[in-house]
Amino acid sequence: MFKSGTITIVVSDIKKAVQFYVDTLELKLQAQVDGHLAQVEAPGLSITLLNPNGDQNIQIKKSESISIGFEVDNLDSTMELLKSRGIEFEAVNDGNAARLAYFNDPEGNSLYLIEVKPQSF
């Protein structure tokens, strides 16, 4: 039924958002349009960054009910790399099936890293 999907994040500063997702998180920049829209990708995940520039009736606000996760092979080494790039982690949860580390993007949106433990499923 579906061919693909994307997550859209409304941002107040497109340049800062692109810098964060491309330079800090190493997502691939796929497209950028007129300084108000950018498409970035990680394996299996597409994110549209949108700055409405007052043209659309969209309010910029942080969601507290949605978070975006990135699966990694080694949580500790990925955290160290991102800490060296200025990321501050809020919490690390060590569960039976996975370890998760939570942080925010420049807009305050919740992101997390997840390392699935071997043979947990």
Biopython code that builds the backbone (N, CA, C, O; Angstrom):
import numpy as np
from Bio.PDB.StructureBuilder import StructureBuilder

atoms = [
    (1, "MET", "N", (0.826, -1.191, 0.000)),
    (1, "MET", "CA", (0.000, 0.000, 0.000)),
    (1, "MET", "C", (0.870, 1.255, 0.000)),
    (1, "MET", "O", (0.717, 2.099, -0.883)),
    (2, "PHE", "N", (1.779, 1.400, 0.965)),
    (2, "PHE", "CA", (2.632, 2.587, 1.027)),
    (2, "PHE", "C", (3.953, 2.314, 0.316)),
    (2, "PHE", "O", (4.484, 1.206, 0.385)),
    (3, "LYS", "N", (4.475, 3.322, -0.361)),
    (3, "LYS", "CA", (5.779, 3.196, -1.007)),
    (3, "LYS", "C", (6.893, 3.682, -0.102)),
    (3, "LYS", "O", (7.974, 3.094, -0.067)),
    (4, "SER", "N", (6.634, 4.742, 0.621)),
    (4, "SER", "CA", (7.647, 5.301, 1.517)),
    (4, "SER", "C", (6.951, 6.246, 2.482)),
    (4, "SER", "O", (5.748, 6.482, 2.375)),
    (5, "GLY", "N", (7.705, 6.780, 3.415)),
    (5, "GLY", "CA", (7.142, 7.720, 4.375)),
    (5, "GLY", "C", (8.182, 8.734, 4.795)),
    (5, "GLY", "O", (9.381, 8.550, 4.583)),
    (6, "THR", "N", (7.709, 9.789, 5.386)),
    (6, "THR", "CA", (8.615, 10.823, 5.875)),
    (6, "THR", "C", (8.035, 11.438, 7.140)),
    (6, "THR", "O", (6.825, 11.416, 7.368)),
    (7, "ILE", "N", (8.911, 11.974, 7.940)),
    (7, "ILE", "CA", (8.538, 12.732, 9.126)),
    (7, "ILE", "C", (8.804, 14.192, 8.797)),
    (7, "ILE", "O", (9.855, 14.508, 8.240)),
    (8, "THR", "N", (7.889, 15.082, 9.123)),
    (8, "THR", "CA", (8.105, 16.512, 8.907)),
    (8, "THR", "C", (8.272, 17.190, 10.253)),
    (8, "THR", "O", (7.459, 17.018, 11.161)),
    (9, "ILE", "N", (9.345, 17.965, 10.366)),
    (9, "ILE", "CA", (9.615, 18.738, 11.574)),
    (9, "ILE", "C", (9.586, 20.212, 11.186)),
    (9, "ILE", "O", (10.363, 20.649, 10.338)),
    (10, "VAL", "N", (8.697, 20.972, 11.802)),
    (10, "VAL", "CA", (8.623, 22.412, 11.557)),
    (10, "VAL", "C", (9.685, 23.082, 12.416)),
    (10, "VAL", "O", (9.748, 22.858, 13.624)),
    (11, "VAL", "N", (10.526, 23.910, 11.782)),
    (11, "VAL", "CA", (11.665, 24.524, 12.465)),
    (11, "VAL", "C", (11.634, 26.039, 12.324)),
    (11, "VAL", "O", (11.074, 26.571, 11.365)),
    (12, "SER", "N", (12.231, 26.721, 13.275)),
    (12, "SER", "CA", (12.290, 28.182, 13.220)),
    (12, "SER", "C", (13.504, 28.674, 12.438)),
    (12, "SER", "O", (13.498, 29.798, 11.936)),
    (13, "ASP", "N", (14.547, 27.848, 12.329)),
    (13, "ASP", "CA", (15.784, 28.231, 11.645)),
    (13, "ASP", "C", (16.246, 27.055, 10.792)),
    (13, "ASP", "O", (16.854, 26.113, 11.300)),
    (14, "ILE", "N", (15.957, 27.113, 9.496)),
    (14, "ILE", "CA", (16.265, 25.995, 8.605)),
    (14, "ILE", "C", (17.767, 25.748, 8.513)),
    (14, "ILE", "O", (18.203, 24.598, 8.452)),
    (15, "LYS", "N", (18.554, 26.811, 8.501)),
    (15, "LYS", "CA", (20.007, 26.656, 8.396)),
    (15, "LYS", "C", (20.563, 25.908, 9.617)),
    (15, "LYS", "O", (21.388, 25.005, 9.475)),
    (16, "LYS", "N", (20.112, 26.287, 10.796)),
    (16, "LYS", "CA", (20.547, 25.631, 12.035)),
    (16, "LYS", "C", (20.081, 24.173, 12.072)),
    (16, "LYS", "O", (20.823, 23.295, 12.511)),
    (17, "ALA", "N", (18.860, 23.919, 11.614)),
    (17, "ALA", "CA", (18.324, 22.554, 11.596)),
    (17, "ALA", "C", (19.111, 21.667, 10.636)),
    (17, "ALA", "O", (19.458, 20.537, 10.979)),
    (18, "VAL", "N", (19.395, 22.170, 9.441)),
    (18, "VAL", "CA", (20.179, 21.406, 8.467)),
    (18, "VAL", "C", (21.568, 21.129, 9.020)),
    (18, "VAL", "O", (22.072, 20.012, 8.903)),
    (19, "GLN", "N", (22.184, 22.128, 9.615)),
    (19, "GLN", "CA", (23.514, 21.938, 10.196)),
    (19, "GLN", "C", (23.484, 20.831, 11.251)),
    (19, "GLN", "O", (24.380, 19.988, 11.287)),
    (20, "PHE", "N", (22.470, 20.826, 12.101)),
    (20, "PHE", "CA", (22.368, 19.814, 13.147)),
    (20, "PHE", "C", (22.187, 18.418, 12.551)),
    (20, "PHE", "O", (22.940, 17.500, 12.877)),
    (21, "TYR", "N", (21.194, 18.259, 11.685)),
    (21, "TYR", "CA", (20.883, 16.926, 11.169)),
    (21, "TYR", "C", (21.942, 16.408, 10.191)),
    (21, "TYR", "O", (22.183, 15.202, 10.137)),
    (22, "VAL", "N", (22.570, 17.285, 9.427)),
    (22, "VAL", "CA", (23.573, 16.852, 8.451)),
    (22, "VAL", "C", (24.967, 16.801, 9.075)),
    (22, "VAL", "O", (25.639, 15.773, 8.987)),
    (23, "ASP", "N", (25.409, 17.880, 9.696)),
    (23, "ASP", "CA", (26.775, 17.926, 10.225)),
    (23, "ASP", "C", (26.927, 17.161, 11.535)),
    (23, "ASP", "O", (27.891, 16.416, 11.710)),
    (24, "THR", "N", (25.993, 17.338, 12.446)),
    (24, "THR", "CA", (26.117, 16.708, 13.762)),
    (24, "THR", "C", (25.705, 15.243, 13.735)),
    (24, "THR", "O", (26.430, 14.382, 14.232)),
    (25, "LEU", "N", (24.535, 14.957, 13.153)),
    (25, "LEU", "CA", (24.032, 13.581, 13.149)),
    (25, "LEU", "C", (24.446, 12.779, 11.917)),
    (25, "LEU", "O", (24.234, 11.567, 11.869)),
    (26, "GLU", "N", (25.027, 13.436, 10.932)),
    (26, "GLU", "CA", (25.523, 12.803, 9.704)),
    (26, "GLU", "C", (24.418, 12.204, 8.834)),
    (26, "GLU", "O", (24.640, 11.204, 8.152)),
    (27, "LEU", "N", (23.230, 12.811, 8.856)),
    (27, "LEU", "CA", (22.206, 12.403, 7.910)),
    (27, "LEU", "C", (22.561, 12.998, 6.558)),
    (27, "LEU", "O", (23.257, 14.011, 6.488)),
    (28, "LYS", "N", (22.094, 12.383, 5.496)),
    (28, "LYS", "CA", (22.426, 12.823, 4.146)),
    (28, "LYS", "C", (21.411, 13.863, 3.667)),
    (28, "LYS", "O", (20.202, 13.640, 3.728)),
    (29, "LEU", "N", (21.922, 15.001, 3.191)),
    (29, "LEU", "CA", (21.052, 16.041, 2.637)),
    (29, "LEU", "C", (20.615, 15.608, 1.238)),
    (29, "LEU", "O", (21.449, 15.446, 0.347)),
    (30, "GLN", "N", (19.315, 15.423, 1.048)),
    (30, "GLN", "CA", (18.775, 14.984, -0.240)),
    (30, "GLN", "C", (18.330, 16.154, -1.106)),
    (30, "GLN", "O", (18.483, 16.127, -2.327)),
    (31, "ALA", "N", (17.779, 17.179, -0.468)),
    (31, "ALA", "CA", (17.268, 18.325, -1.226)),
    (31, "ALA", "C", (17.122, 19.513, -0.298)),
    (31, "ALA", "O", (16.932, 19.365, 0.909)),
    (32, "GLN", "N", (17.215, 20.708, -0.894)),
    (32, "GLN", "CA", (16.977, 21.939, -0.143)),
    (32, "GLN", "C", (16.296, 22.911, -1.092)),
    (32, "GLN", "O", (16.739, 23.095, -2.225)),
    (33, "VAL", "N", (15.205, 23.540, -0.623)),
    (33, "VAL", "CA", (14.403, 24.403, -1.478)),
    (33, "VAL", "C", (14.266, 25.781, -0.852)),
    (33, "VAL", "O", (13.745, 25.915, 0.256)),
    (34, "ASP", "N", (14.726, 26.794, -1.551)),
    (34, "ASP", "CA", (14.477, 28.199, -1.211)),
    (34, "ASP", "C", (14.696, 28.573, 0.250)),
    (34, "ASP", "O", (14.047, 29.498, 0.738)),
    (35, "GLY", "N", (15.568, 27.903, 0.950)),
    (35, "GLY", "CA", (15.861, 28.258, 2.329)),
    (35, "GLY", "C", (14.730, 28.034, 3.310)),
    (35, "GLY", "O", (14.785, 28.519, 4.440)),
    (36, "HIS", "N", (13.688, 27.296, 2.890)),
    (36, "HIS", "CA", (12.606, 27.028, 3.846)),
    (36, "HIS", "C", (12.248, 25.546, 3.959)),
    (36, "HIS", "O", (11.392, 25.177, 4.763)),
    (37, "LEU", "N", (12.891, 24.699, 3.165)),
    (37, "LEU", "CA", (12.601, 23.276, 3.223)),
    (37, "LEU", "C", (13.860, 22.487, 2.903)),
    (37, "LEU", "O", (14.609, 22.837, 1.991)),
    (38, "ALA", "N", (14.085, 21.425, 3.658)),
    (38, "ALA", "CA", (15.200, 20.525, 3.371)),
    (38, "ALA", "C", (14.752, 19.101, 3.646)),
    (38, "ALA", "O", (13.959, 18.845, 4.553)),
    (39, "GLN", "N", (15.269, 18.186, 2.852)),
    (39, "GLN", "CA", (14.993, 16.763, 3.035)),
    (39, "GLN", "C", (16.309, 16.098, 3.423)),
    (39, "GLN", "O", (17.299, 16.201, 2.697)),
    (40, "VAL", "N", (16.321, 15.410, 4.578)),
    (40, "VAL", "CA", (17.505, 14.683, 5.030)),
    (40, "VAL", "C", (17.124, 13.226, 5.235)),
    (40, "VAL", "O", (15.966, 12.905, 5.502)),
    (41, "GLU", "N", (18.126, 12.337, 5.105)),
    (41, "GLU", "CA", (17.831, 10.915, 5.224)),
    (41, "GLU", "C", (18.884, 10.183, 6.019)),
    (41, "GLU", "O", (20.077, 10.479, 5.949)),
    (42, "ALA", "N", (18.405, 9.216, 6.777)),
    (42, "ALA", "CA", (19.228, 8.195, 7.409)),
    (42, "ALA", "C", (18.730, 6.880, 6.815)),
    (42, "ALA", "O", (17.648, 6.853, 6.228)),
    (43, "PRO", "N", (19.482, 5.796, 6.950)),
    (43, "PRO", "CA", (18.970, 4.530, 6.414)),
    (43, "PRO", "C", (17.584, 4.204, 6.983)),
    (43, "PRO", "O", (17.412, 4.081, 8.195)),
    (44, "GLY", "N", (16.610, 4.067, 6.094)),
    (44, "GLY", "CA", (15.256, 3.721, 6.502)),
    (44, "GLY", "C", (14.425, 4.855, 7.066)),
    (44, "GLY", "O", (13.318, 4.620, 7.552)),
    (45, "LEU", "N", (14.931, 6.086, 7.015)),
    (45, "LEU", "CA", (14.209, 7.215, 7.603)),
    (45, "LEU", "C", (14.421, 8.477, 6.775)),
    (45, "LEU", "O", (15.554, 8.848, 6.470)),
    (46, "SER", "N", (13.324, 9.127, 6.419)),
    (46, "SER", "CA", (13.376, 10.394, 5.702)),
    (46, "SER", "C", (12.742, 11.468, 6.583)),
    (46, "SER", "O", (11.663, 11.268, 7.141)),
    (47, "ILE", "N", (13.421, 12.605, 6.702)),
    (47, "ILE", "CA", (12.923, 13.713, 7.516)),
    (47, "ILE", "C", (12.868, 14.969, 6.654)),
    (47, "ILE", "O", (13.852, 15.335, 6.011)),
    (48, "THR", "N", (11.711, 15.623, 6.646)),
    (48, "THR", "CA", (11.571, 16.915, 5.989)),
    (48, "THR", "C", (11.651, 17.987, 7.063)),
    (48, "THR", "O", (10.905, 17.952, 8.042)),
    (49, "LEU", "N", (12.548, 18.929, 6.881)),
    (49, "LEU", "CA", (12.678, 20.084, 7.773)),
    (49, "LEU", "C", (11.988, 21.251, 7.076)),
    (49, "LEU", "O", (12.334, 21.594, 5.946)),
    (50, "LEU", "N", (11.024, 21.855, 7.740)),
    (50, "LEU", "CA", (10.206, 22.893, 7.117)),
    (50, "LEU", "C", (10.185, 24.144, 7.969)),
    (50, "LEU", "O", (9.812, 24.106, 9.142)),
    (51, "ASN", "N", (10.591, 25.259, 7.369)),
    (51, "ASN", "CA", (10.424, 26.563, 7.997)),
    (51, "ASN", "C", (9.348, 27.278, 7.200)),
    (51, "ASN", "O", (9.575, 27.638, 6.045)),
    (52, "PRO", "N", (8.176, 27.490, 7.796)),
    (52, "PRO", "CA", (7.056, 28.034, 7.031)),
    (52, "PRO", "C", (7.229, 29.482, 6.587)),
    (52, "PRO", "O", (6.501, 29.930, 5.701)),
    (53, "ASN", "N", (8.159, 30.225, 7.166)),
    (53, "ASN", "CA", (8.405, 31.618, 6.767)),
    (53, "ASN", "C", (7.151, 32.477, 6.749)),
    (53, "ASN", "O", (7.083, 33.450, 5.998)),
    (54, "GLY", "N", (6.164, 32.139, 7.554)),
    (54, "GLY", "CA", (4.944, 32.931, 7.605)),
    (54, "GLY", "C", (4.018, 32.714, 6.430)),
    (54, "GLY", "O", (2.914, 33.259, 6.409)),
    (55, "ASP", "N", (4.447, 31.917, 5.436)),
    (55, "ASP", "CA", (3.625, 31.693, 4.250)),
    (55, "ASP", "C", (2.489, 30.714, 4.495)),
    (55, "ASP", "O", (1.441, 30.793, 3.854)),
    (56, "GLN", "N", (2.700, 29.797, 5.419)),
    (56, "GLN", "CA", (1.675, 28.803, 5.710)),
    (56, "GLN", "C", (1.157, 29.029, 7.119)),
    (56, "GLN", "O", (1.820, 29.653, 7.948)),
    (57, "ASN", "N", (-0.007, 28.528, 7.372)),
    (57, "ASN", "CA", (-0.604, 28.669, 8.698)),
    (57, "ASN", "C", (-0.136, 27.513, 9.587)),
    (57, "ASN", "O", (-0.937, 26.681, 10.015)),
    (58, "ILE", "N", (1.170, 27.474, 9.856)),
    (58, "ILE", "CA", (1.775, 26.414, 10.658)),
    (58, "ILE", "C", (2.483, 27.063, 11.835)),
    (58, "ILE", "O", (3.287, 27.980, 11.663)),
    (59, "GLN", "N", (2.181, 26.584, 13.014)),
    (59, "GLN", "CA", (2.859, 27.095, 14.203)),
    (59, "GLN", "C", (4.035, 26.195, 14.545)),
    (59, "GLN", "O", (3.964, 24.974, 14.413)),
    (60, "ILE", "N", (5.113, 26.819, 14.986)),
    (60, "ILE", "CA", (6.287, 26.070, 15.407)),
    (60, "ILE", "C", (6.122, 25.743, 16.877)),
    (60, "ILE", "O", (6.082, 26.634, 17.725)),
    (61, "LYS", "N", (6.026, 24.449, 17.172)),
    (61, "LYS", "CA", (5.924, 24.042, 18.565)),
    (61, "LYS", "C", (6.530, 22.656, 18.730)),
    (61, "LYS", "O", (6.539, 21.844, 17.805)),
    (62, "LYS", "N", (7.023, 22.413, 19.904)),
    (62, "LYS", "CA", (7.655, 21.144, 20.228)),
    (62, "LYS", "C", (6.579, 20.129, 20.586)),
    (62, "LYS", "O", (5.619, 20.445, 21.289)),
    (63, "SER", "N", (6.751, 18.905, 20.093)),
    (63, "SER", "CA", (5.832, 17.831, 20.462)),
    (63, "SER", "C", (6.414, 17.047, 21.623)),
    (63, "SER", "O", (7.586, 16.671, 21.607)),
    (64, "GLU", "N", (5.590, 16.804, 22.626)),
    (64, "GLU", "CA", (6.039, 16.011, 23.763)),
    (64, "GLU", "C", (5.555, 14.572, 23.666)),
    (64, "GLU", "O", (5.855, 13.758, 24.539)),
    (65, "SER", "N", (4.811, 14.251, 22.615)),
    (65, "SER", "CA", (4.271, 12.907, 22.500)),
    (65, "SER", "C", (4.922, 12.087, 21.392)),
    (65, "SER", "O", (4.569, 10.924, 21.197)),
    (66, "ILE", "N", (5.859, 12.672, 20.671)),
    (66, "ILE", "CA", (6.533, 11.972, 19.580)),
    (66, "ILE", "C", (8.037, 12.118, 19.766)),
    (66, "ILE", "O", (8.531, 13.191, 20.113)),
    (67, "SER", "N", (8.754, 11.032, 19.531)),
    (67, "SER", "CA", (10.211, 11.105, 19.504)),
    (67, "SER", "C", (10.701, 10.306, 18.304)),
    (67, "SER", "O", (10.029, 9.382, 17.847)),
    (68, "ILE", "N", (11.862, 10.663, 17.803)),
    (68, "ILE", "CA", (12.438, 10.023, 16.627)),
    (68, "ILE", "C", (13.663, 9.249, 17.073)),
    (68, "ILE", "O", (14.534, 9.792, 17.753)),
    (69, "GLY", "N", (13.732, 7.973, 16.689)),
    (69, "GLY", "CA", (14.836, 7.124, 17.117)),
    (69, "GLY", "C", (15.756, 6.739, 15.977)),
    (69, "GLY", "O", (15.337, 6.596, 14.828)),
    (70, "PHE", "N", (17.024, 6.574, 16.327)),
    (70, "PHE", "CA", (18.048, 6.138, 15.388)),
    (70, "PHE", "C", (18.725, 4.904, 15.971)),
    (70, "PHE", "O", (19.331, 4.977, 17.040)),
    (71, "GLU", "N", (18.629, 3.775, 15.281)),
    (71, "GLU", "CA", (19.274, 2.559, 15.765)),
    (71, "GLU", "C", (20.768, 2.617, 15.472)),
    (71, "GLU", "O", (21.179, 2.996, 14.375)),
    (72, "VAL", "N", (21.573, 2.241, 16.452)),
    (72, "VAL", "CA", (23.029, 2.237, 16.322)),
    (72, "VAL", "C", (23.568, 0.875, 16.743)),
    (72, "VAL", "O", (22.914, 0.139, 17.483)),
    (73, "ASP", "N", (24.771, 0.547, 16.263)),
    (73, "ASP", "CA", (25.412, -0.712, 16.648)),
    (73, "ASP", "C", (26.016, -0.636, 18.038)),
    (73, "ASP", "O", (25.946, -1.592, 18.811)),
    (74, "ASN", "N", (26.617, 0.523, 18.353)),
    (74, "ASN", "CA", (27.302, 0.673, 19.636)),
    (74, "ASN", "C", (26.875, 1.993, 20.270)),
    (74, "ASN", "O", (27.315, 3.063, 19.848)),
    (75, "LEU", "N", (26.028, 1.913, 21.271)),
    (75, "LEU", "CA", (25.482, 3.113, 21.907)),
    (75, "LEU", "C", (26.577, 3.964, 22.536)),
    (75, "LEU", "O", (26.587, 5.184, 22.368)),
    (76, "ASP", "N", (27.495, 3.336, 23.256)),
    (76, "ASP", "CA", (28.526, 4.098, 23.966)),
    (76, "ASP", "C", (29.413, 4.899, 23.021)),
    (76, "ASP", "O", (29.668, 6.078, 23.266)),
    (77, "SER", "N", (29.888, 4.275, 21.942)),
    (77, "SER", "CA", (30.773, 5.000, 21.027)),
    (77, "SER", "C", (30.021, 6.095, 20.272)),
    (77, "SER", "O", (30.578, 7.161, 20.006)),
    (78, "THR", "N", (28.759, 5.837, 19.926)),
    (78, "THR", "CA", (27.966, 6.860, 19.242)),
    (78, "THR", "C", (27.699, 8.038, 20.170)),
    (78, "THR", "O", (27.755, 9.192, 19.746)),
    (79, "MET", "N", (27.410, 7.750, 21.427)),
    (79, "MET", "CA", (27.201, 8.831, 22.396)),
    (79, "MET", "C", (28.462, 9.669, 22.561)),
    (79, "MET", "O", (28.386, 10.896, 22.608)),
    (80, "GLU", "N", (29.608, 9.029, 22.647)),
    (80, "GLU", "CA", (30.868, 9.771, 22.800)),
    (80, "GLU", "C", (31.114, 10.681, 21.601)),
    (80, "GLU", "O", (31.518, 11.832, 21.761)),
    (81, "LEU", "N", (30.868, 10.158, 20.395)),
    (81, "LEU", "CA", (31.039, 10.969, 19.191)),
    (81, "LEU", "C", (30.107, 12.177, 19.216)),
    (81, "LEU", "O", (30.534, 13.299, 18.947)),
    (82, "LEU", "N", (28.843, 11.949, 19.537)),
    (82, "LEU", "CA", (27.883, 13.053, 19.545)),
    (82, "LEU", "C", (28.143, 14.031, 20.684)),
    (82, "LEU", "O", (27.915, 15.230, 20.527)),
    (83, "LYS", "N", (28.613, 13.546, 21.818)),
    (83, "LYS", "CA", (29.007, 14.458, 22.906)),
    (83, "LYS", "C", (30.134, 15.371, 22.452)),
    (83, "LYS", "O", (30.155, 16.551, 22.802)),
    (84, "SER", "N", (31.073, 14.837, 21.676)),
    (84, "SER", "CA", (32.186, 15.656, 21.178)),
    (84, "SER", "C", (31.704, 16.718, 20.202)),
    (84, "SER", "O", (32.418, 17.683, 19.931)),
    (85, "ARG", "N", (30.508, 16.548, 19.677)),
    (85, "ARG", "CA", (29.901, 17.514, 18.758)),
    (85, "ARG", "C", (28.887, 18.411, 19.457)),
    (85, "ARG", "O", (28.153, 19.153, 18.804)),
    (86, "GLY", "N", (28.847, 18.343, 20.782)),
    (86, "GLY", "CA", (28.000, 19.253, 21.546)),
    (86, "GLY", "C", (26.654, 18.715, 21.982)),
    (86, "GLY", "O", (25.876, 19.451, 22.590)),
    (87, "ILE", "N", (26.350, 17.470, 21.697)),
    (87, "ILE", "CA", (25.068, 16.892, 22.114)),
    (87, "ILE", "C", (25.108, 16.597, 23.608)),
    (87, "ILE", "O", (26.076, 16.029, 24.114)),
    (88, "GLU", "N", (24.051, 16.987, 24.304)),
    (88, "GLU", "CA", (23.903, 16.667, 25.725)),
    (88, "GLU", "C", (22.781, 15.646, 25.859)),
    (88, "GLU", "O", (21.654, 15.882, 25.423)),
    (89, "PHE", "N", (23.099, 14.527, 26.457)),
    (89, "PHE", "CA", (22.107, 13.468, 26.636)),
    (89, "PHE", "C", (21.363, 13.679, 27.937)),
    (89, "PHE", "O", (21.958, 14.019, 28.960)),
    (90, "GLU", "N", (20.048, 13.472, 27.889)),
    (90, "GLU", "CA", (19.195, 13.664, 29.063)),
    (90, "GLU", "C", (19.156, 12.430, 29.940)),
    (90, "GLU", "O", (19.193, 12.532, 31.167)),
    (91, "ALA", "N", (19.080, 11.266, 29.318)),
    (91, "ALA", "CA", (18.943, 10.031, 30.093)),
    (91, "ALA", "C", (19.384, 8.850, 29.251)),
    (91, "ALA", "O", (19.320, 8.883, 28.022)),
    (92, "VAL", "N", (19.832, 7.807, 29.932)),
    (92, "VAL", "CA", (20.130, 6.531, 29.292)),
    (92, "VAL", "C", (19.314, 5.469, 30.023)),
    (92, "VAL", "O", (19.403, 5.332, 31.243)),
    (93, "ASN", "N", (18.521, 4.725, 29.265)),
    (93, "ASN", "CA", (17.716, 3.644, 29.841)),
    (93, "ASN", "C", (18.285, 2.313, 29.382)),
    (93, "ASN", "O", (18.506, 2.098, 28.191)),
    (94, "ASP", "N", (18.520, 1.424, 30.333)),
    (94, "ASP", "CA", (19.053, 0.098, 30.032)),
    (94, "ASP", "C", (17.970, -0.932, 30.323)),
    (94, "ASP", "O", (17.789, -1.350, 31.467)),
    (95, "GLY", "N", (17.255, -1.338, 29.280)),
    (95, "GLY", "CA", (16.174, -2.303, 29.451)),
    (95, "GLY", "C", (16.612, -3.708, 29.092)),
    (95, "GLY", "O", (17.771, -3.937, 28.747)),
    (96, "ASN", "N", (15.697, -4.633, 29.173)),
    (96, "ASN", "CA", (16.013, -6.024, 28.857)),
    (96, "ASN", "C", (16.344, -6.230, 27.387)),
    (96, "ASN", "O", (17.228, -7.020, 27.056)),
    (97, "ALA", "N", (15.644, -5.528, 26.503)),
    (97, "ALA", "CA", (15.801, -5.734, 25.069)),
    (97, "ALA", "C", (16.708, -4.716, 24.393)),
    (97, "ALA", "O", (17.260, -4.997, 23.329)),
    (98, "ALA", "N", (16.873, -3.537, 24.994)),
    (98, "ALA", "CA", (17.626, -2.477, 24.324)),
    (98, "ALA", "C", (18.117, -1.437, 25.318)),
    (98, "ALA", "O", (17.615, -1.324, 26.436)),
    (99, "ARG", "N", (19.114, -0.681, 24.873)),
    (99, "ARG", "CA", (19.586, 0.497, 25.611)),
    (99, "ARG", "C", (19.220, 1.717, 24.782)),
    (99, "ARG", "O", (19.389, 1.721, 23.562)),
    (100, "LEU", "N", (18.718, 2.753, 25.448)),
    (100, "LEU", "CA", (18.304, 3.970, 24.762)),
    (100, "LEU", "C", (18.949, 5.183, 25.410)),
    (100, "LEU", "O", (19.113, 5.233, 26.629)),
    (101, "ALA", "N", (19.314, 6.161, 24.588)),
    (101, "ALA", "CA", (19.875, 7.419, 25.079)),
    (101, "ALA", "C", (19.092, 8.563, 24.440)),
    (101, "ALA", "O", (18.984, 8.641, 23.216)),
    (102, "TYR", "N", (18.551, 9.445, 25.271)),
    (102, "TYR", "CA", (17.667, 10.520, 24.820)),
    (102, "TYR", "C", (18.395, 11.859, 24.749)),
    (102, "TYR", "O", (19.225, 12.178, 25.600)),
    (103, "PHE", "N", (18.065, 12.640, 23.709)),
    (103, "PHE", "CA", (18.610, 13.985, 23.538)),
    (103, "PHE", "C", (17.621, 14.796, 22.719)),
    (103, "PHE", "O", (16.610, 14.259, 22.264)),
    (104, "ASN", "N", (17.891, 16.074, 22.524)),
    (104, "ASN", "CA", (16.983, 16.960, 21.787)),
    (104, "ASN", "C", (17.678, 17.599, 20.601)),
    (104, "ASN", "O", (18.895, 17.789, 20.601)),
    (105, "ASP", "N", (16.887, 17.927, 19.589)),
    (105, "ASP", "CA", (17.413, 18.719, 18.480)),
    (105, "ASP", "C", (17.362, 20.195, 18.881)),
    (105, "ASP", "O", (16.859, 20.508, 19.961)),
    (106, "PRO", "N", (17.868, 21.116, 18.045)),
    (106, "PRO", "CA", (17.877, 22.539, 18.423)),
    (106, "PRO", "C", (16.495, 23.134, 18.700)),
    (106, "PRO", "O", (16.392, 24.155, 19.380)),
    (107, "GLU", "N", (15.430, 22.511, 18.182)),
    (107, "GLU", "CA", (14.067, 22.993, 18.419)),
    (107, "GLU", "C", (13.466, 22.397, 19.685)),
    (107, "GLU", "O", (12.354, 22.757, 20.070)),
    (108, "GLY", "N", (14.194, 21.485, 20.340)),
    (108, "GLY", "CA", (13.695, 20.846, 21.551)),
    (108, "GLY", "C", (12.919, 19.564, 21.299)),
    (108, "GLY", "O", (12.322, 19.016, 22.226)),
    (109, "ASN", "N", (12.915, 19.073, 20.055)),
    (109, "ASN", "CA", (12.234, 17.821, 19.749)),
    (109, "ASN", "C", (13.021, 16.643, 20.302)),
    (109, "ASN", "O", (14.251, 16.632, 20.268)),
    (110, "SER", "N", (12.304, 15.659, 20.808)),
    (110, "SER", "CA", (12.917, 14.497, 21.437)),
    (110, "SER", "C", (13.448, 13.513, 20.397)),
    (110, "SER", "O", (12.725, 13.082, 19.498)),
    (111, "LEU", "N", (14.722, 13.170, 20.541)),
    (111, "LEU", "CA", (15.375, 12.180, 19.694)),
    (111, "LEU", "C", (15.998, 11.136, 20.609)),
    (111, "LEU", "O", (16.248, 11.406, 21.784)),
    (112, "TYR", "N", (16.249, 9.955, 20.079)),
    (112, "TYR", "CA", (16.947, 8.963, 20.884)),
    (112, "TYR", "C", (17.774, 8.033, 20.009)),
    (112, "TYR", "O", (17.487, 7.831, 18.830)),
    (113, "LEU", "N", (18.802, 7.480, 20.621)),
    (113, "LEU", "CA", (19.599, 6.418, 20.023)),
    (113, "LEU", "C", (19.141, 5.123, 20.663)),
    (113, "LEU", "O", (18.807, 5.099, 21.848)),
    (114, "ILE", "N", (19.122, 4.046, 19.889)),
    (114, "ILE", "CA", (18.754, 2.745, 20.444)),
    (114, "ILE", "C", (19.740, 1.685, 19.977)),
    (114, "ILE", "O", (20.029, 1.561, 18.786)),
    (115, "GLU", "N", (20.242, 0.933, 20.926)),
    (115, "GLU", "CA", (21.082, -0.225, 20.640)),
    (115, "GLU", "C", (20.300, -1.457, 21.101)),
    (115, "GLU", "O", (20.073, -1.651, 22.295)),
    (116, "VAL", "N", (19.896, -2.277, 20.142)),
    (116, "VAL", "CA", (19.148, -3.489, 20.465)),
    (116, "VAL", "C", (20.135, -4.531, 20.963)),
    (116, "VAL", "O", (21.170, -4.773, 20.342)),
    (117, "LYS", "N", (19.806, -5.136, 22.077)),
    (117, "LYS", "CA", (20.686, -6.157, 22.649)),
    (117, "LYS", "C", (20.589, -7.443, 21.824)),
    (117, "LYS", "O", (19.512, -7.789, 21.337)),
    (118, "PRO", "N", (21.712, -8.149, 21.666)),
    (118, "PRO", "CA", (21.692, -9.394, 20.886)),
    (118, "PRO", "C", (20.670, -10.384, 21.442)),
    (118, "PRO", "O", (20.518, -10.527, 22.655)),
    (119, "GLN", "N", (19.989, -11.049, 20.547)),
    (119, "GLN", "CA", (19.011, -12.088, 20.874)),
    (119, "GLN", "C", (17.935, -11.605, 21.846)),
    (119, "GLN", "O", (17.461, -12.365, 22.690)),
    (120, "SER", "N", (17.562, -10.346, 21.716)),
    (120, "SER", "CA", (16.543, -9.814, 22.622)),
    (120, "SER", "C", (15.130, -10.043, 22.093)),
    (120, "SER", "O", (14.156, -9.894, 22.831)),
    (121, "PHE", "N", (15.020, -10.404, 20.822)),
    (121, "PHE", "CA", (13.686, -10.622, 20.248)),
    (121, "PHE", "C", (13.540, -12.048, 19.790)),
    (121, "PHE", "O", (12.487, -12.428, 19.278)),
]
sb = StructureBuilder()
sb.init_structure("model")
sb.init_model(0)
sb.init_chain("A")
sb.init_seg("    ")
for serial, (resi, resn, name, xyz) in enumerate(atoms, 1):
    if name == "N":
        sb.init_residue(resn, " ", resi, " ")
    sb.init_atom(name, np.array(xyz, "f"), 0.0, 1.0, " ", f" {name:<3s}", serial, name[0])
structure = sb.get_structure()
